[in-house]
Amino acid sequence: MTRISAFSSPLLLGFDEVERALDRLTKAAGDGYPPYNIERLAATDERGEMLRITLAVAGFSSDELDVTVEDKELVIRGRRDEEDDPRTYLHRGIATRQFRRSFVLAEGIEVIGADLADGLLSVDLARPPSEKGVRRIEINGCG
């Protein structure tokens, strides 16, 4: 069975990457753990506009977290070794299960760095300034 896509129109040339990104987003959207915020940081004289993704990762140390960029996708993984925990819980409400949270990055978005403080992992992203304008294309030919 052939899949028909909204991006199969002949007027949408080169949008196959967008279609693949949307497919990845729909597959990853089902899990709500860990919760996260995305905020826009105001531009300053030193840097352009930035974005910050903050994940609630209480119970994870920095060596149990992994932040990578894989094929235009920011991937954040958390893995705890439960066998090393000598505590006996009567109630355990703070989730520390392993997770994989991914964010599709737009063209040109650059990951600046990551910080872990007070159970929150913050990942800073730089958004390049958009280049607006009109470019004239010369027509070659006989005539």
C-alpha positions as CSV (number, residue, x, y, z in Angstrom):
1,M,0.0,0.0,0.0
2,T,1.4,3.4,-1.0
3,R,1.4,6.1,1.5
4,I,0.1,9.5,0.3
5,S,1.6,12.5,2.0
6,A,0.7,16.1,2.2
7,F,4.2,16.9,1.1
8,S,3.8,14.9,-2.2
9,S,2.6,18.0,-4.1
10,P,4.9,19.1,-6.9
11,L,4.7,22.6,-5.5
12,L,6.5,21.5,-2.3
13,L,10.0,20.7,-3.6
14,G,12.6,19.6,-1.1
15,F,10.3,19.2,1.9
16,D,11.0,15.5,2.3
17,E,13.3,16.4,5.3
18,V,10.3,18.2,6.9
19,E,8.1,15.1,6.4
20,R,10.7,12.9,8.1
21,A,11.0,15.3,11.0
22,L,7.2,15.3,11.5
23,D,7.2,11.5,11.4
24,R,9.8,11.5,14.2
25,L,7.8,14.0,16.2
26,T,4.6,12.0,16.1
27,K,6.5,8.9,17.2
28,A,8.1,10.7,20.2
29,A,5.1,12.7,21.3
30,G,3.4,9.9,23.3
31,D,5.5,9.9,26.5
32,G,5.2,12.7,29.0
33,Y,8.3,11.8,31.1
34,P,10.3,13.7,32.0
35,P,8.3,17.0,31.9
36,Y,10.0,19.9,30.2
37,N,9.7,23.6,29.4
38,I,10.9,25.4,26.4
39,E,11.6,29.1,26.8
40,R,12.8,31.9,24.5
41,L,15.6,34.0,25.9
42,A,15.8,37.6,24.8
43,A,18.5,38.6,22.4
44,T,21.4,40.7,23.7
45,D,24.3,42.6,22.1
46,E,26.6,39.6,22.5
47,R,24.3,36.9,21.1
48,G,21.2,36.6,19.1
49,E,18.0,35.0,20.2
50,M,18.4,31.8,22.3
51,L,16.1,28.9,23.4
52,R,16.4,27.0,26.6
53,I,14.9,23.5,27.1
54,T,14.6,22.6,30.8
55,L,13.8,19.0,31.9
56,A,12.8,17.9,35.4
57,V,15.3,15.1,36.1
58,A,15.2,14.9,39.9
59,G,17.2,11.9,41.1
60,F,19.6,11.8,38.2
61,S,23.2,12.9,38.4
62,S,25.2,14.4,35.5
63,D,26.9,11.0,34.8
64,E,23.5,9.3,34.5
65,L,22.4,11.8,31.8
66,D,23.5,12.0,28.1
67,V,22.9,14.9,25.8
68,T,23.7,14.3,22.1
69,V,22.8,15.7,18.7
70,E,22.0,13.0,16.2
71,D,20.9,13.8,12.6
72,K,19.3,17.2,13.3
73,E,17.8,15.9,16.5
74,L,18.6,16.8,20.1
75,V,18.5,13.6,22.1
76,I,18.5,13.5,25.9
77,R,18.8,10.2,27.7
78,G,18.6,9.3,31.4
79,R,19.6,6.0,32.9
80,R,19.9,5.0,36.5
81,D,21.2,1.8,37.9
82,E,18.5,0.8,40.4
83,E,20.6,-2.1,41.7
84,D,23.1,0.3,43.4
85,D,20.3,2.0,45.6
86,P,20.5,0.4,49.1
87,R,17.4,2.3,50.3
88,T,14.1,0.6,51.0
89,Y,11.1,2.8,50.0
90,L,7.7,2.7,51.7
91,H,6.4,5.0,49.0
92,R,8.2,6.0,45.8
93,G,6.7,9.0,44.1
94,I,9.7,10.4,42.4
95,A,10.1,8.7,39.1
96,T,13.7,7.8,38.1
97,R,13.0,5.4,35.3
98,Q,15.2,5.5,32.2
99,F,14.0,7.9,29.5
100,R,14.8,9.2,26.0
101,R,13.4,12.6,25.1
102,S,14.2,14.0,21.6
103,F,13.6,17.4,20.0
104,V,13.9,17.9,16.2
105,L,16.2,20.9,15.5
106,A,15.5,23.4,12.7
107,E,18.2,24.1,10.2
108,G,21.0,26.2,11.8
109,I,20.0,25.7,15.4
110,E,23.1,25.1,17.4
111,V,23.4,23.5,20.9
112,I,25.5,25.8,23.1
113,G,25.7,23.7,26.3
114,A,23.9,22.0,29.1
115,D,23.7,22.6,32.9
116,L,22.3,20.5,35.7
117,A,21.2,22.3,38.9
118,D,18.6,21.5,41.6
119,G,17.1,18.6,39.6
120,L,16.7,20.6,36.4
121,L,18.7,19.9,33.2
122,S,18.9,23.0,31.1
123,V,20.1,22.8,27.4
124,D,20.8,26.1,25.7
125,L,20.3,26.5,21.9
126,A,21.3,29.4,19.6
127,R,19.0,30.4,16.9
128,P,20.8,32.1,14.0
129,P,19.4,35.4,12.8
130,S,17.1,34.9,9.9
131,E,18.2,36.3,6.6
132,K,15.4,38.2,4.9
133,G,15.5,39.8,1.5
134,V,15.1,39.3,-2.2
135,R,17.7,37.8,-4.4
136,R,17.6,38.3,-8.1
137,I,18.4,35.2,-10.3
138,E,20.0,35.9,-13.6
139,I,18.6,34.1,-16.6
140,N,21.2,32.6,-18.9
141,G,20.5,31.8,-22.5
142,C,20.6,32.9,-26.1
143,G,18.8,35.9,-27.1
